[in-house]
């Protein structure tokens, strides 16, 4: 990139851990070209460390599930108003929205009405339910950047030019260097590791962790290790500590690089696990009301990114009532004891890796945004 856009201001909004990580890489990519750009917005520790002046920490707003959003409606409205006022006061040259569809679509509409250019990186998954929301996305945005290879084809149905920029997880994994003393540092034995990834949000950990812990006694010859998130309340992991299960914080990639198998809460982590070629079981559970609403609305055959990108069943999904100790044990036995089953899963991972391509997402998006700034759009 060779753009010179001196002293421009960019407002960026993300609402969860994965988006926050992608924002940090995006900021670094833009700063590498022009250190004078100023960044402000809503995010977390990753984006703050990269140089985002935090108007709001996303942890104050984060909600999960339909019923949880309804119950937290007043809180969401409060922070929407706060961000809108801050956006007008800051007067950015461009607004960059990252994932977090429910919140960011409202901000996109507001920004468009106030003549602020809107770039959406990782757009809402409108293909999953109520697909006509794509028309709103088209109306409220100037540029849309996709990280899922099947999305541009979907958006073409709505006469939208959406650019696939590669997947930012590939950039992140490429930067990763394994810790030489991971086992010693975390006081682990050399028994096979089964990684437990219960999620990055409070509601996820509450819904997933206990079932994962109950699986542990079924496999006495393995060691179970939980990928903890240090931004969450430490008391969430208390049941695991009481059961004598090891926790590691901010070492998920190290954990996956040594794991024999994994149980993973549906989300970005399922794709990360696949890219590390770790056989996995995808799990998900939410409140009964949220689940029944989602079941009526969602029109896609899979919940995990792994199966969605492959467009076939690569990994087993245990959702809601199927997420049981019996089903977990059965599936884990297959992964650990059936080499043909494991091999088929790894072949599916190879297909996914091929479909993701080799573009560097953060640099590609940064280049497009800087080009827009330089042209004065």
C-alpha positions in Angstrom: 0.0 0.0 0.0 1.3 3.5 -0.8 -1.6 5.8 0.2 -1.1 9.1 2.0 -4.2 10.2 3.8 -2.8 12.3 6.6 -4.7 13.1 9.8 -7.9 11.3 8.9 -10.3 10.0 11.6 -11.8 6.5 11.6 -14.6 5.3 13.9 -14.6 1.5 14.4 -17.2 -0.6 16.2 -16.9 -4.3 17.3 -19.0 -6.1 19.9 -17.2 -9.3 20.8 -13.8 -10.9 21.2 -13.3 -12.2 17.7 -14.3 -8.9 16.1 -12.1 -7.0 18.6 -9.1 -9.2 17.5 -9.8 -8.5 13.8 -10.1 -4.7 14.5 -6.7 -4.8 16.2 -5.1 -6.3 13.1 -7.0 -3.9 10.8 -5.7 -0.9 12.8 -2.2 -2.2 12.7 -2.4 -2.7 8.9 -3.6 0.9 8.4 -1.1 2.4 10.8 1.7 0.6 8.9 0.9 2.9 6.0 -0.1 6.0 7.8 0.6 6.4 11.5 -1.2 9.7 11.6 -4.7 8.2 11.3 -6.8 8.5 14.5 -9.0 5.7 15.7 -12.0 5.9 18.1 -14.9 3.7 18.8 -16.3 0.6 20.6 -14.2 -2.4 21.2 -12.1 -4.3 23.7 -8.6 -4.9 24.9 -7.1 -6.0 21.6 -8.3 -2.9 19.7 -7.4 -0.6 22.6 -3.8 -2.0 22.6 -3.7 -1.5 18.8 -4.6 2.2 19.2 -8.4 2.5 19.4 -9.5 5.2 21.7 -12.3 3.4 23.5 -15.6 5.3 23.8 -17.3 2.1 25.0 -15.9 -1.3 26.1 -18.0 -3.9 24.3 -18.1 -6.1 27.4 -20.6 -3.6 28.9 -23.0 -4.3 26.1 -22.4 -8.0 25.1 -25.6 -10.1 25.0 -26.4 -13.6 23.6 -29.6 -15.1 22.3 -33.0 -13.6 21.5 -34.5 -13.6 25.0 -31.3 -12.2 26.5 -31.3 -9.3 24.1 -35.0 -8.6 24.9 -34.3 -8.6 28.6 -31.2 -6.4 28.1 -33.0 -4.1 25.7 -32.7 -1.0 27.8 -29.0 -1.5 28.2 -28.6 -1.9 24.4 -30.6 1.3 23.7 -28.5 3.2 26.3 -25.2 2.3 24.5 -26.7 2.8 21.0 -27.5 6.4 22.1 -24.1 6.9 23.6 -22.3 5.6 20.5 -24.5 7.7 18.2 -23.7 10.9 20.1 -20.0 10.1 20.2 -20.0 9.4 16.5 -21.5 12.8 15.7 -19.1 14.5 18.1 -16.1 12.7 16.6 -17.0 13.5 13.0 -15.1 10.6 11.4 -14.1 10.4 7.8 -15.3 6.8 7.6 -17.2 4.5 10.0 -16.0 0.9 10.0 -18.4 -1.7 11.4 -17.1 -5.2 12.3 -19.6 -8.0 12.7 -22.1 -7.6 15.6 -25.0 -7.2 13.3 -27.9 -6.3 15.5 -26.2 -3.3 17.0 -24.1 -2.3 14.0 -27.0 -2.3 11.5 -28.7 0.4 13.6 -25.5 2.4 13.7 -25.1 2.0 9.9 -28.6 3.4 9.3 -27.9 6.3 11.6 -24.5 7.0 10.0 -25.9 6.9 6.5 -28.6 9.4 7.5 -25.8 11.7 8.8 -23.7 11.4 5.6 -21.0 9.4 7.2 -19.5 6.7 4.8 -20.1 3.2 6.1 -17.7 0.3 5.5 -18.9 -3.1 6.9 -16.2 -5.7 7.6 -17.7 -9.1 8.3 -21.3 -8.3 7.5 -24.4 -9.7 9.4 -25.2 -13.3 8.5 -28.4 -12.3 6.6 -28.2 -15.5 4.6 -29.1 -17.4 7.8 -32.5 -15.9 8.4 -34.8 -13.1 7.1 -32.6 -12.8 3.9 -34.3 -9.6 2.8 -32.3 -7.9 5.5 -29.7 -7.8 2.7 -31.6 -4.9 1.2 -31.1 -2.9 4.4 -27.4 -3.7 4.3 -27.3 -2.5 0.7 -29.1 0.7 1.6 -27.0 1.6 4.7 -23.4 0.7 3.5 -20.9 2.0 1.0 -18.6 -1.0 1.0 -19.0 -4.6 2.4 -16.1 -7.0 3.0 -16.8 -10.7 3.5 -14.6 -13.3 5.2 -16.7 -16.3 4.1 -16.2 -17.5 0.5 -19.8 -18.3 -0.1 -21.2 -14.8 0.8 -20.5 -12.8 -2.4 -22.6 -15.3 -4.4 -25.5 -14.9 -2.0 -25.3 -11.1 -2.0 -25.3 -11.0 -5.8 -28.9 -12.0 -5.7 -29.6 -8.6 -4.2 -27.5 -6.8 -6.7 -24.7 -6.2 -4.2 -21.0 -6.2 -4.9 -19.5 -7.8 -1.8 -15.8 -8.4 -1.8 -14.4 -11.6 -0.4 -11.1 -10.5 1.3 -9.9 -13.8 2.8 -10.4 -14.9 6.3 -8.5 -13.0 9.0 -8.0 -16.1 11.1 -5.5 -17.2 8.5 -3.5 -14.1 9.2 -3.7 -14.6 12.9 -2.6 -18.2 12.7 0.2 -17.4 10.4 1.6 -15.0 13.0 1.3 -17.6 15.8 4.5 -19.2 17.2 4.1 -22.1 19.6 5.4 -21.7 23.1 8.5 -24.0 23.6 7.5 -24.9 27.1 3.7 -25.0 27.0 3.4 -28.2 29.0 5.9 -27.1 31.7 4.5 -23.6 31.9 1.0 -24.8 32.6 2.0 -27.8 34.7 0.5 -30.3 32.3 1.3 -34.0 31.9 2.1 -35.5 28.6 -1.2 -37.5 28.4 -3.3 -36.7 25.3 -5.0 -33.3 25.5 -8.7 -32.9 24.9 -9.3 -29.1 24.6 -12.5 -27.6 26.0 -13.5 -24.3 24.4 -16.7 -23.2 26.2 -16.9 -19.8 24.5 -15.9 -16.2 25.0 -19.1 -14.8 26.5 -20.6 -15.2 30.0 -23.8 -16.8 28.8 -21.9 -19.3 26.6 -19.7 -20.5 29.5 -22.7 -20.8 31.8 -24.5 -22.9 29.2 -21.6 -25.1 28.1 -19.1 -25.6 30.8 -20.8 -28.0 33.2 -21.6 -30.5 30.5 -18.0 -30.4 29.3 -16.8 -31.0 32.8 -19.1 -34.0 33.3 -17.4 -35.6 30.3 -14.0 -35.7 32.0 -14.4 -38.8 34.2 -15.4 -40.8 31.1 -11.8 -40.5 29.7 -9.3 -41.1 32.6 -6.3 -41.6 30.2 -6.6 -38.1 28.7 -6.1 -34.7 30.3 -8.8 -32.1 29.7 -7.7 -28.4 29.4 -10.0 -25.4 29.2 -9.3 -22.4 27.1 -10.3 -19.6 29.5 -11.0 -16.0 28.6 -9.4 -13.6 31.0 -11.9 -10.8 30.3 -14.7 -12.9 31.9 -15.5 -13.2 35.6 -13.0 -15.8 37.1 -15.9 -17.3 39.1 -17.4 -18.7 35.9 -14.5 -21.2 35.8 -14.9 -22.2 39.5 -16.6 -25.6 38.8 -13.7 -26.5 36.6 -11.1 -25.6 39.2 -13.1 -27.5 41.8 -13.0 -30.6 39.5 -9.3 -30.3 39.2 -9.3 -29.4 35.5 -6.5 -27.2 34.2 -7.3 -23.8 32.7 -5.1 -21.8 30.4 -5.7 -18.2 29.6 -4.7 -16.4 26.4 -3.1 -19.6 25.1 -5.9 -21.0 22.9 -3.6 -21.5 19.8 -0.9 -23.1 21.9 -3.6 -25.4 23.3 -5.0 -26.3 19.9 -1.5 -26.9 18.5 -1.1 -29.7 21.1 -4.6 -31.1 21.3 -5.7 -34.5 20.2 -9.4 -33.6 20.1 -11.6 -30.7 21.1 -15.1 -29.9 22.3 -15.9 -26.4 21.0 -18.8 -24.0 21.5 -20.2 -22.9 18.1 -18.6 -19.7 16.8 -15.3 -18.5 15.4 -13.4 -21.1 17.5 -14.8 -24.0 15.4 -13.0 -22.6 12.4 -9.8 -22.0 14.4 -9.9 -25.5 15.6 -10.3 -26.8 12.0 -7.4 -24.7 10.8 -5.3 -26.3 13.5 -6.5 -29.7 12.2 -7.9 -30.8 15.6 -10.8 -33.2 15.3 -13.7 -31.6 17.2 -17.3 -31.8 18.4 -19.3 -28.6 18.0 -21.8 -27.8 20.8 -24.3 -25.1 21.5 -27.0 -24.5 24.0 -29.1 -21.4 24.8 -32.3 -20.6 26.7 -35.3 -22.7 25.5 -37.2 -19.6 24.4 -34.2 -18.3 22.4 -33.7 -21.8 20.8 -37.3 -22.1 19.7 -37.4 -18.7 18.2 -34.1 -19.4 16.4 -35.4 -22.7 15.1 -38.4 -21.0 13.5 -36.3 -18.3 11.9 -33.1 -19.9 10.8 -33.0 -21.4 7.4 -29.6 -23.0 7.2 -28.7 -26.7 7.6 -25.7 -26.1 9.9 -24.7 -24.0 12.8 -20.9 -24.3 12.7 -18.6 -22.3 10.3 -16.8 -25.5 9.5 -19.9 -27.2 8.0 -21.2 -24.0 6.4 -18.0 -23.3 4.5 -17.6 -27.0 3.5 -21.4 -27.1 2.6 -21.5 -30.6 4.1 -21.2 -32.3 7.5 -17.6 -32.3 8.4 -18.0 -32.2 12.2 -20.8 -33.4 14.5 -23.0 -30.6 15.9 -24.7 -31.3 19.2 -27.3 -28.5 19.6 -29.6 -27.9 22.5 -31.1 -31.2 23.7 -28.6 -33.2 21.6 -25.9 -31.6 23.7 -25.8 -34.4 26.3 -23.1 -36.4 28.2 -24.1 -39.5 26.3 -23.7 -37.9 22.9 -20.5 -36.2 23.8 -19.0 -39.5 25.0 -20.1 -41.4 21.9 -18.7 -38.8 19.5 -15.4 -38.4 21.3 -14.9 -42.2 21.3 -15.4 -42.1 17.5 -12.8 -39.4 17.1 -10.3 -41.1 19.4 -10.9 -44.7 18.3 -11.9 -44.7 14.7 -9.1 -43.6 12.3 -11.4 -43.7 9.3 -13.9 -41.3 11.0 -11.1 -39.0 12.0 -9.5 -39.1 8.5 -12.8 -38.1 6.9 -13.0 -35.1 9.2 -9.4 -34.0 8.3 -10.2 -34.3 4.6 -13.1 -32.0 5.3 -10.7 -29.5 6.9 -8.5 -29.7 3.8 -11.5 -28.7 1.7 -12.2 -25.7 4.0 -8.6 -24.5 3.8 -8.7 -24.6 0.0 -12.0 -22.6 -0.1 -10.6 -19.9 2.2 -7.8 -19.1 -0.2 -4.6 -17.2 0.6 -5.6 -13.5 0.7 -4.5 -11.4 3.7 -7.8 -10.1 5.0 -6.5 -7.3 7.2 -4.2 -5.8 4.6 -6.8 -6.1 1.8 -9.5 -4.3 3.9 -7.0 -1.7 5.1 -6.0 -1.0 1.5 -9.6 -0.5 0.4 -10.4 1.9 3.3 -7.2 3.9 2.8 -8.0 4.2 -0.9 -11.4 5.6 -0.1 -9.9 8.1 2.3 -7.4 9.2 -0.3 -10.0 9.7 -2.9 -12.1 11.8 -0.5 -15.1 9.5 -0.6 
